[in-house]
Amino acid sequence: MLTRLREIVEKVASAPRLNEALDILVTDVCQAMETEVCSVYLADND
């Protein structure tokens, strides 16, 4: 699982834009965890 996590982190880090990074993160984590749903919440601390 740690190898898979490392692969996901590398893919997310190489994404050129935030929306692409989030898409990769959600898709790959969902697949790795074998779930149907995954969400990411962003906090705006302004």
PyMOL Python script that loads the backbone (N, CA, C, O; Angstrom):
from pymol import cmd

cmd.read_pdbstr("""\
ATOM      1  N   MET A   1       0.823  -1.204   0.000  1.00  0.00           N
ATOM      2  CA  MET A   1       0.000   0.000   0.000  1.00  0.00           C
ATOM      3  C   MET A   1       0.862   1.261   0.000  1.00  0.00           C
ATOM      4  O   MET A   1       0.499   2.258  -0.624  1.00  0.00           O
ATOM      5  N   LEU A   2       2.005   1.225   0.696  1.00  0.00           N
ATOM      6  CA  LEU A   2       2.871   2.397   0.713  1.00  0.00           C
ATOM      7  C   LEU A   2       3.440   2.700  -0.665  1.00  0.00           C
ATOM      8  O   LEU A   2       3.632   3.862  -1.023  1.00  0.00           O
ATOM      9  N   THR A   3       3.709   1.654  -1.434  1.00  0.00           N
ATOM     10  CA  THR A   3       4.186   1.859  -2.800  1.00  0.00           C
ATOM     11  C   THR A   3       3.122   2.561  -3.620  1.00  0.00           C
ATOM     12  O   THR A   3       3.421   3.487  -4.374  1.00  0.00           O
ATOM     13  N   ARG A   4       1.891   2.123  -3.476  1.00  0.00           N
ATOM     14  CA  ARG A   4       0.774   2.736  -4.216  1.00  0.00           C
ATOM     15  C   ARG A   4       0.585   4.188  -3.786  1.00  0.00           C
ATOM     16  O   ARG A   4       0.343   5.055  -4.626  1.00  0.00           O
ATOM     17  N   LEU A   5       0.693   4.457  -2.497  1.00  0.00           N
ATOM     18  CA  LEU A   5       0.568   5.822  -1.990  1.00  0.00           C
ATOM     19  C   LEU A   5       1.663   6.710  -2.583  1.00  0.00           C
ATOM     20  O   LEU A   5       1.397   7.847  -2.973  1.00  0.00           O
ATOM     21  N   ARG A   6       2.872   6.203  -2.650  1.00  0.00           N
ATOM     22  CA  ARG A   6       3.983   6.955  -3.232  1.00  0.00           C
ATOM     23  C   ARG A   6       3.714   7.275  -4.704  1.00  0.00           C
ATOM     24  O   ARG A   6       3.983   8.386  -5.162  1.00  0.00           O
ATOM     25  N   GLU A   7       3.188   6.306  -5.433  1.00  0.00           N
ATOM     26  CA  GLU A   7       2.855   6.520  -6.848  1.00  0.00           C
ATOM     27  C   GLU A   7       1.807   7.626  -6.999  1.00  0.00           C
ATOM     28  O   GLU A   7       1.912   8.478  -7.881  1.00  0.00           O
ATOM     29  N   ILE A   8       0.806   7.598  -6.134  1.00  0.00           N
ATOM     30  CA  ILE A   8      -0.251   8.614  -6.184  1.00  0.00           C
ATOM     31  C   ILE A   8       0.333   9.995  -5.892  1.00  0.00           C
ATOM     32  O   ILE A   8       0.031  10.961  -6.593  1.00  0.00           O
ATOM     33  N   VAL A   9       1.157  10.085  -4.869  1.00  0.00           N
ATOM     34  CA  VAL A   9       1.765  11.366  -4.498  1.00  0.00           C
ATOM     35  C   VAL A   9       2.610  11.913  -5.640  1.00  0.00           C
ATOM     36  O   VAL A   9       2.572  13.111  -5.919  1.00  0.00           O
ATOM     37  N   GLU A  10       3.366  11.052  -6.299  1.00  0.00           N
ATOM     38  CA  GLU A  10       4.198  11.489  -7.423  1.00  0.00           C
ATOM     39  C   GLU A  10       3.341  11.999  -8.583  1.00  0.00           C
ATOM     40  O   GLU A  10       3.675  13.007  -9.206  1.00  0.00           O
ATOM     41  N   LYS A  11       2.239  11.305  -8.871  1.00  0.00           N
ATOM     42  CA  LYS A  11       1.346  11.748  -9.946  1.00  0.00           C
ATOM     43  C   LYS A  11       0.697  13.086  -9.603  1.00  0.00           C
ATOM     44  O   LYS A  11       0.603  13.971 -10.454  1.00  0.00           O
ATOM     45  N   VAL A  12       0.255  13.229  -8.372  1.00  0.00           N
ATOM     46  CA  VAL A  12      -0.378  14.477  -7.941  1.00  0.00           C
ATOM     47  C   VAL A  12       0.633  15.624  -8.006  1.00  0.00           C
ATOM     48  O   VAL A  12       0.306  16.718  -8.464  1.00  0.00           O
ATOM     49  N   ALA A  13       1.845  15.373  -7.552  1.00  0.00           N
ATOM     50  CA  ALA A  13       2.878  16.413  -7.546  1.00  0.00           C
ATOM     51  C   ALA A  13       3.261  16.861  -8.953  1.00  0.00           C
ATOM     52  O   ALA A  13       3.691  17.998  -9.146  1.00  0.00           O
ATOM     53  N   SER A  14       3.108  15.982  -9.927  1.00  0.00           N
ATOM     54  CA  SER A  14       3.497  16.338 -11.294  1.00  0.00           C
ATOM     55  C   SER A  14       2.370  16.991 -12.094  1.00  0.00           C
ATOM     56  O   SER A  14       2.580  17.404 -13.234  1.00  0.00           O
ATOM     57  N   ALA A  15       1.199  17.085 -11.517  1.00  0.00           N
ATOM     58  CA  ALA A  15       0.067  17.708 -12.216  1.00  0.00           C
ATOM     59  C   ALA A  15       0.317  19.209 -12.362  1.00  0.00           C
ATOM     60  O   ALA A  15       0.738  19.866 -11.410  1.00  0.00           O
ATOM     61  N   PRO A  16       0.059  19.748 -13.547  1.00  0.00           N
ATOM     62  CA  PRO A  16       0.350  21.167 -13.779  1.00  0.00           C
ATOM     63  C   PRO A  16      -0.643  22.142 -13.130  1.00  0.00           C
ATOM     64  O   PRO A  16      -0.309  23.306 -12.910  1.00  0.00           O
ATOM     65  N   ARG A  17      -1.845  21.678 -12.826  1.00  0.00           N
ATOM     66  CA  ARG A  17      -2.859  22.560 -12.247  1.00  0.00           C
ATOM     67  C   ARG A  17      -3.565  21.868 -11.077  1.00  0.00           C
ATOM     68  O   ARG A  17      -3.637  20.641 -11.007  1.00  0.00           O
ATOM     69  N   LEU A  18      -4.076  22.684 -10.171  1.00  0.00           N
ATOM     70  CA  LEU A  18      -4.740  22.156  -8.977  1.00  0.00           C
ATOM     71  C   LEU A  18      -5.902  21.241  -9.330  1.00  0.00           C
ATOM     72  O   LEU A  18      -6.034  20.168  -8.742  1.00  0.00           O
ATOM     73  N   ASN A  19      -6.744  21.636 -10.271  1.00  0.00           N
ATOM     74  CA  ASN A  19      -7.911  20.806 -10.590  1.00  0.00           C
ATOM     75  C   ASN A  19      -7.487  19.442 -11.138  1.00  0.00           C
ATOM     76  O   ASN A  19      -8.148  18.440 -10.865  1.00  0.00           O
ATOM     77  N   GLU A  20      -6.412  19.391 -11.894  1.00  0.00           N
ATOM     78  CA  GLU A  20      -5.913  18.109 -12.392  1.00  0.00           C
ATOM     79  C   GLU A  20      -5.335  17.274 -11.251  1.00  0.00           C
ATOM     80  O   GLU A  20      -5.531  16.059 -11.209  1.00  0.00           O
ATOM     81  N   ALA A  21      -4.626  17.920 -10.330  1.00  0.00           N
ATOM     82  CA  ALA A  21      -4.068  17.214  -9.175  1.00  0.00           C
ATOM     83  C   ALA A  21      -5.183  16.604  -8.332  1.00  0.00           C
ATOM     84  O   ALA A  21      -5.071  15.468  -7.872  1.00  0.00           O
ATOM     85  N   LEU A  22      -6.248  17.357  -8.133  1.00  0.00           N
ATOM     86  CA  LEU A  22      -7.370  16.855  -7.336  1.00  0.00           C
ATOM     87  C   LEU A  22      -8.081  15.707  -8.036  1.00  0.00           C
ATOM     88  O   LEU A  22      -8.487  14.743  -7.387  1.00  0.00           O
ATOM     89  N   ASP A  23      -8.234  15.798  -9.346  1.00  0.00           N
ATOM     90  CA  ASP A  23      -8.843  14.697 -10.108  1.00  0.00           C
ATOM     91  C   ASP A  23      -8.021  13.420  -9.967  1.00  0.00           C
ATOM     92  O   ASP A  23      -8.568  12.343  -9.734  1.00  0.00           O
ATOM     93  N   ILE A  24      -6.712  13.548 -10.108  1.00  0.00           N
ATOM     94  CA  ILE A  24      -5.818  12.391  -9.963  1.00  0.00           C
ATOM     95  C   ILE A  24      -5.926  11.825  -8.554  1.00  0.00           C
ATOM     96  O   ILE A  24      -6.052  10.614  -8.371  1.00  0.00           O
ATOM     97  N   LEU A  25      -5.877  12.704  -7.563  1.00  0.00           N
ATOM     98  CA  LEU A  25      -5.934  12.277  -6.167  1.00  0.00           C
ATOM     99  C   LEU A  25      -7.204  11.490  -5.876  1.00  0.00           C
ATOM    100  O   LEU A  25      -7.147  10.398  -5.310  1.00  0.00           O
ATOM    101  N   VAL A  26      -8.338  12.039  -6.259  1.00  0.00           N
ATOM    102  CA  VAL A  26      -9.618  11.386  -5.974  1.00  0.00           C
ATOM    103  C   VAL A  26      -9.736  10.057  -6.720  1.00  0.00           C
ATOM    104  O   VAL A  26     -10.125   9.048  -6.132  1.00  0.00           O
ATOM    105  N   THR A  27      -9.407  10.055  -7.989  1.00  0.00           N
ATOM    106  CA  THR A  27      -9.526   8.840  -8.798  1.00  0.00           C
ATOM    107  C   THR A  27      -8.614   7.734  -8.282  1.00  0.00           C
ATOM    108  O   THR A  27      -9.048   6.597  -8.096  1.00  0.00           O
ATOM    109  N   ASP A  28      -7.350   8.071  -8.053  1.00  0.00           N
ATOM    110  CA  ASP A  28      -6.381   7.049  -7.661  1.00  0.00           C
ATOM    111  C   ASP A  28      -6.600   6.546  -6.231  1.00  0.00           C
ATOM    112  O   ASP A  28      -6.444   5.354  -5.967  1.00  0.00           O
ATOM    113  N   VAL A  29      -6.959   7.438  -5.314  1.00  0.00           N
ATOM    114  CA  VAL A  29      -7.241   7.003  -3.940  1.00  0.00           C
ATOM    115  C   VAL A  29      -8.484   6.122  -3.920  1.00  0.00           C
ATOM    116  O   VAL A  29      -8.519   5.115  -3.213  1.00  0.00           O
ATOM    117  N   CYS A  30      -9.484   6.486  -4.677  1.00  0.00           N
ATOM    118  CA  CYS A  30     -10.712   5.690  -4.762  1.00  0.00           C
ATOM    119  C   CYS A  30     -10.399   4.279  -5.264  1.00  0.00           C
ATOM    120  O   CYS A  30     -10.902   3.298  -4.716  1.00  0.00           O
ATOM    121  N   GLN A  31      -9.577   4.180  -6.296  1.00  0.00           N
ATOM    122  CA  GLN A  31      -9.190   2.871  -6.831  1.00  0.00           C
ATOM    123  C   GLN A  31      -8.360   2.087  -5.821  1.00  0.00           C
ATOM    124  O   GLN A  31      -8.594   0.896  -5.618  1.00  0.00           O
ATOM    125  N   ALA A  32      -7.392   2.744  -5.189  1.00  0.00           N
ATOM    126  CA  ALA A  32      -6.513   2.065  -4.240  1.00  0.00           C
ATOM    127  C   ALA A  32      -7.281   1.541  -3.029  1.00  0.00           C
ATOM    128  O   ALA A  32      -6.972   0.472  -2.502  1.00  0.00           O
ATOM    129  N   MET A  33      -8.287   2.305  -2.593  1.00  0.00           N
ATOM    130  CA  MET A  33      -9.066   1.916  -1.422  1.00  0.00           C
ATOM    131  C   MET A  33     -10.248   1.022  -1.788  1.00  0.00           C
ATOM    132  O   MET A  33     -10.970   0.539  -0.915  1.00  0.00           O
ATOM    133  N   GLU A  34     -10.437   0.807  -3.097  1.00  0.00           N
ATOM    134  CA  GLU A  34     -11.544  -0.010  -3.594  1.00  0.00           C
ATOM    135  C   GLU A  34     -12.892   0.497  -3.080  1.00  0.00           C
ATOM    136  O   GLU A  34     -13.712  -0.263  -2.565  1.00  0.00           O
ATOM    137  N   THR A  35     -13.093   1.808  -3.237  1.00  0.00           N
ATOM    138  CA  THR A  35     -14.352   2.429  -2.844  1.00  0.00           C
ATOM    139  C   THR A  35     -15.037   3.013  -4.071  1.00  0.00           C
ATOM    140  O   THR A  35     -14.422   3.158  -5.127  1.00  0.00           O
ATOM    141  N   GLU A  36     -16.282   3.338  -3.925  1.00  0.00           N
ATOM    142  CA  GLU A  36     -17.032   3.932  -5.022  1.00  0.00           C
ATOM    143  C   GLU A  36     -17.031   5.456  -4.951  1.00  0.00           C
ATOM    144  O   GLU A  36     -17.277   6.123  -5.956  1.00  0.00           O
ATOM    145  N   VAL A  37     -16.758   6.007  -3.778  1.00  0.00           N
ATOM    146  CA  VAL A  37     -16.847   7.444  -3.581  1.00  0.00           C
ATOM    147  C   VAL A  37     -15.626   7.934  -2.812  1.00  0.00           C
ATOM    148  O   VAL A  37     -15.154   7.283  -1.880  1.00  0.00           O
ATOM    149  N   CYS A  38     -15.131   9.086  -3.222  1.00  0.00           N
ATOM    150  CA  CYS A  38     -14.026   9.738  -2.522  1.00  0.00           C
ATOM    151  C   CYS A  38     -14.224  11.237  -2.679  1.00  0.00           C
ATOM    152  O   CYS A  38     -14.609  11.708  -3.749  1.00  0.00           O
ATOM    153  N   SER A  39     -13.965  11.979  -1.629  1.00  0.00           N
ATOM    154  CA  SER A  39     -14.149  13.431  -1.680  1.00  0.00           C
ATOM    155  C   SER A  39     -12.947  14.136  -1.084  1.00  0.00           C
ATOM    156  O   SER A  39     -12.269  13.611  -0.201  1.00  0.00           O
ATOM    157  N   VAL A  40     -12.697  15.335  -1.585  1.00  0.00           N
ATOM    158  CA  VAL A  40     -11.660  16.204  -1.036  1.00  0.00           C
ATOM    159  C   VAL A  40     -12.328  17.536  -0.735  1.00  0.00           C
ATOM    160  O   VAL A  40     -13.007  18.104  -1.590  1.00  0.00           O
ATOM    161  N   TYR A  41     -12.138  18.026   0.465  1.00  0.00           N
ATOM    162  CA  TYR A  41     -12.688  19.311   0.858  1.00  0.00           C
ATOM    163  C   TYR A  41     -11.542  20.295   1.026  1.00  0.00           C
ATOM    164  O   TYR A  41     -10.557  20.001   1.703  1.00  0.00           O
ATOM    165  N   LEU A  42     -11.671  21.453   0.413  1.00  0.00           N
ATOM    166  CA  LEU A  42     -10.666  22.499   0.528  1.00  0.00           C
ATOM    167  C   LEU A  42     -11.183  23.578   1.467  1.00  0.00           C
ATOM    168  O   LEU A  42     -12.326  24.021   1.350  1.00  0.00           O
ATOM    169  N   ALA A  43     -10.341  23.995   2.391  1.00  0.00           N
ATOM    170  CA  ALA A  43     -10.709  25.054   3.321  1.00  0.00           C
ATOM    171  C   ALA A  43     -10.159  26.382   2.821  1.00  0.00           C
ATOM    172  O   ALA A  43      -9.004  26.468   2.403  1.00  0.00           O
ATOM    173  N   ASP A  44     -10.982  27.402   2.865  1.00  0.00           N
ATOM    174  CA  ASP A  44     -10.560  28.749   2.510  1.00  0.00           C
ATOM    175  C   ASP A  44     -10.493  29.545   3.800  1.00  0.00           C
ATOM    176  O   ASP A  44     -11.523  29.918   4.362  1.00  0.00           O
ATOM    177  N   ASN A  45      -9.294  29.800   4.263  1.00  0.00           N
ATOM    178  CA  ASN A  45      -9.112  30.443   5.562  1.00  0.00           C
ATOM    179  C   ASN A  45      -9.048  31.962   5.486  1.00  0.00           C
ATOM    180  O   ASN A  45      -8.525  32.599   6.401  1.00  0.00           O
ATOM    181  N   ASP A  46      -9.561  32.548   4.432  1.00  0.00           N
ATOM    182  CA  ASP A  46      -9.546  34.017   4.300  1.00  0.00           C
ATOM    183  C   ASP A  46     -10.576  34.667   5.173  1.00  0.00           C
ATOM    184  O   ASP A  46     -10.696  35.892   5.181  1.00  0.00           O
TER     185      ASP A  46
END
""", "prot")
cmd.dss("prot")
cmd.show_as("cartoon", "prot")
cmd.util.cbc("prot")
cmd.orient("prot")
